[in-house]
Amino acid sequence: MIECIQAEPTVMAIGRRPAHLVPLKRALRGPALRVARRLTMQVRASGHCWEERSRERDEHLVAEPVCNLAGRVHGVRIWTGAYDQEPPPAPRSGCFDWNLEATTVLLTDEIYDMHAVAAQARRPEITRMQAMRWLIHAEDEGTALALAAESDERTVHYATWQILRDDSVPRDMHFAARGARVDGHRFVHGLMLDISEGRDIPAPPPPLTFAQAVMHAELCEPGIYHASVDLATLTPHRWLGPPMPGIAWELGDDPDRGPGLHPDDLPAARQLARDLNKGPVTGIVRLRNTQGGWTSVHLKAKRMLLTRESHATAALVSVSHTTTRR
């Protein structure tokens, strides 16, 4: 898999083995390097698949683009074999784009295929919370969220996370992401590759660290739901456990039923965010519910570090129902 989100292409993976965005000349040698450069250039220029067979060289070459929703080639899958060989099914791959200003994510059908999402449940644009719902294990999640909040054109990140598909099959996904500006807005363009064996074989569960085990135990209180929240935008990163029933957190066709915080509660919410500098806070705010109205929730929040850097923080927010509904 060749990553080509920016001008210089890099090797993202060889087969199912991540290569961590290594320059082509460092990962490949001789004929393999020349083939990779030539096919990548051809596919990027045309935006279409490219195939060659040579009986003299006993060679069969196939290159396929991996495009985002805007049609930009962000990756090129290359396979090489003997003249009479046919390529095996390629590991699933696809593109995503995070709109950091709108805190939404643009997903291609290939990404939805990788997550086994039913056709009727697919939308080109979803909330950040929706995009994170498949995640079940990531050692560097905090780093990724911090980079997303601060990214610019120099941002680059790669990692392997484990997701749980909609058909309950866990798979390991390797991804690469680069920051960019599109029409003045901050974006993160990404490429994802399923590196688990086969097509539908469950990935083995990763071991829990002591900190993860303690956190899971702390978040298992009935009737209380937990989320990590961006303190700058007051928008949630993801649910930490099951989502709160009846609260709108997914984008739909009706904008009046989309996720949101009641406008009249924004000043109080911002004050709570500022007060986190002094310690844990509590309060009551109204969140959009799935019926289009507002539901009052009681919240408790604590500041948490996303990385070892003291400025990279979020809020761990615990919410529960109050007795008031509107």
N, C-alpha and C positions, 0 to 999 in steps of 0.2 A: 504494500500500500504506500503510494507516494502522496505526501501532503503538499499541497501547493496553494494554500490560502493567500500567501504573500508571494513576492516575485521569485524568491529562491526556493525551489522544491526541496523537500527533505524526505527521508525514509521514516515512515511512521511505524511500519511493521513488515516483517518478512514472514510470510505465512501467518500464523497466529502468534508469533513472537514479537512483542513490542520492541521497537528500535529507538524510541524517544527522540524523534525529529533530528536524526543524524544527517548531515549533508551527504548527498549522493556519493561524492568521491571518497567519503570516509567509510561508507557502508558497503559499497560495491567496487568491483575491480574489473578491468579488461572488458571483454565483450558484454558482460552484464551491465556495466556502467554505461557503455555506449548505447545499448538497447534501451535502458531506462530513460536516459536523457532524450533520446530521439522520440520514443513513444509518448513520453510525458509532454514534450513540446507539441507533437502532432495532436494529441487529444485536447490540450489546453487551447490550441488555436481553432480547432473545429468544433469542440463541444460534443463530439460524437465518438462512438466506438471505433476502434481501429484494429484490423486483423491482417496478418501476413502469413504466408506459407512459402517455404523455400525447400524444394527437394534437394537442391545442390548443398545447402547448408544443413539439411535435415533439421529444419527449424519451423516451429509454429508459434507465432506471437499474437497475443490478444491484450488489448488495453481498453479499459472502460472508464468513462468519467463518473465521478460521484459529485453531483451538483446540489446546490442549495435551492431554496424556493425561487430565488431570483434568476436561476439558471447559470450562476457562476460555478466554474469547476474548482472545487476545493480539494478534490482528491482524484487520483488515478490508480485504478487497480490494474496491475500488470501480471500476466502469466506467460511463462515460456515453457515450451516442451518440444518433443520430437515432431517431425513432419506429420506422422500418422496418429499422433496423440490428440485427444480432445480435452479441454480444460475441465476439471472437476468443479462442482458448485463452489463459488467463492464464499468466504466468510461474509456474513451480512455486514453491511456498512451503510452509513448515511450522514447527512449534514444537519446541523442545527445552527440557529442564530439567536443570540440573546440580545434583545433590545434593552440596554441598561437604563435608558431614560424612562421607558414605559413599563419596565419590570415585567416584560412578557417574552415569550420564547416562540420562535418560528420553527416548526418541525416538518420534515419531508415525509412522504409515504414510506420511504425506506426505514426511517427511524421508527415509525409506527409499526412496521413489520417486525423490526428487531424487538419491540416490546409486546408483540402479539395483541395489538389493540384492534378491536372490532371496527369495521369500516364505518359504521354509523356513529362511532364515538370519536372520530378523527376531526380535528380542526387545524387549519394552518397555523393559527396563533392561539397560544394558551398562556395562563399565568405561570409565573416562576414556581409557585407552589404546586401546580399541576405537573410541571416538568420534573419536579423533585420527588413526586410521589412514588416512583418506581425504585428509588434508591434504598437499599437495605444495609449497605456497608461501604464505608469510605474512610481510609485512614487520614486523608488530607482534606476532608470536606470543608473545614474551617478556612484553610488556605485558599481553596477555590472560591469560597464565598467572599473572602476578603479581596481577592484579586478582581472578582466581578464588580465589587463596589468601587474599586479604585482604578480599573483598567484604562489604558490608553493604547496608542498605536504600538508601544513597545512591549505590551503584555504578552507573555507566552506561558502556557501551562499544559502539562500532560499528566495523566494519571490513569489508574485502573480502578474502577468501582464495580461493585456487584449490585445488580438490579433484580427485581422480582417482576417477571413479565405478567401480563394480565391473565395468562393461563397458568399462573402459579409455578412457573419454571424459573429458578434462579440462573442467571448467566453473568459472566464476567465481561465487562465492557471497557475497552481501552479508548481514551479520547484525547484529542489534541485541540487546543483552543488558542486563538490569537485575538488581541484587541484591535479595534479599527474604528474609524469614523465614517458614517454614511449619512450624507446630507446634513452634516453638523451634529448628528446624534451618535452617542457612544454605543458601539456594538461589540459583542464577542462572537466571532465566527468559529465554528467547531466542526470537527470530523470525528465520527465514532465508529468503532470496529468491534464486533463480537469476537472475542478471542477464546471462548469456551469450545471444547471439542464437539464435533458433530453439529447438528442444527437444533436439536431439542433435548440434549443431554443436560440434566441439572448440574450446575457448577457446585463443587464442594463448598460447604459453609466455611467462611474464614473464622479463625479463633477470635473470641472477644478479649480485648484488653481489660485490665482491672477497672480502669476508668469508665469504659463502655458498659461493663456489667453493672457498676454502681449506678450509672445514669439510667440504664434500662429499669433497674429496680425502683429508682426514685420516681419514674414517670408512670408507674403502674397503679395510680390511685383512681378508683372508679369515680366517674362523673367529672373528672378534671382532664382537660385537654391541653396539650403543650405545643408551642411553636417557637421557632427562632425568628426574630424580627429585626429588620434593618432599621437602626436607630435614625439614620439620616432621612429616610423616606417614609418611615412608619409602615412599610409594607413587609409582609412575611416572606421569609426564605422558604420555609417548609414546615409541615407538621412533623412533630417528633412523636410518632405514634399515630393512632387512629384520628381522623379529622373530627371536629365537633359537629354532631348532627344538626342539620337545619341551617347552618351558617354557609353563606355563599363564598366559595373560594375558587370556583371554576368559571371561566368565561363561557357565556352562552350567546344565543342569538339576540336576546333582549338586554340592551345595555342598562335598563332600569333594574335589572336583577343581578348585575355584575357585582363582584366583590367590592367592598368599600367600608370606610369608617364614616359615621355620620358627620357631616360638615360642622355641625355645632359642637362636636366633641373634639375637633382637631386641636384647638388651643389647649384643652386639658391633657390630651394625649402627648402633645409636644412638651408640656410642663413635666409630665411624668417621665418622659425620656431624659429631660435635663436633670431631674431629681435623682436619676439612677447614679449620677456621679457621687452621691452621698450615701447610697445604699439601696436595698430593695424597696420597691414601691407597690402600692395597691391603689385600685381605682375602679370606676364603673364607666364603661363606654358602650356605645351602640354600634353593632356590626350589621351589615346588610344580611338579611336572611334569604333563604331560597324562594320565598314567596314574594320578594320585592320590598318587604317592609324592613323594620329595624328590630333587632333583638338586643336587649341590654345584657351585658355580660360583666361578671366580676373578674378582675384580672389581678394577678400578682406577677411582678417582673423583677428579674435580677440581671445585672450586666454580666456578660460572659466574654472571654477572650476567644477570638477566632484563630489567632496565631499567637506566637510568643511576643509579638509586638503589641505594646500597650494601647496603641491607637486603633488596632483592628478588633473592634468589638461589635457585639450584637446584644439583643436582649433575649433571655429565656423567659417566655411569657406563658403563664398558666391561666387558663380561662375556664370559668364555670358559669352556669346559668344563674341569674338573679331571679327574683320573683316578678319582675316587671317586664312586659313585652309590649312593643308598639308596632 
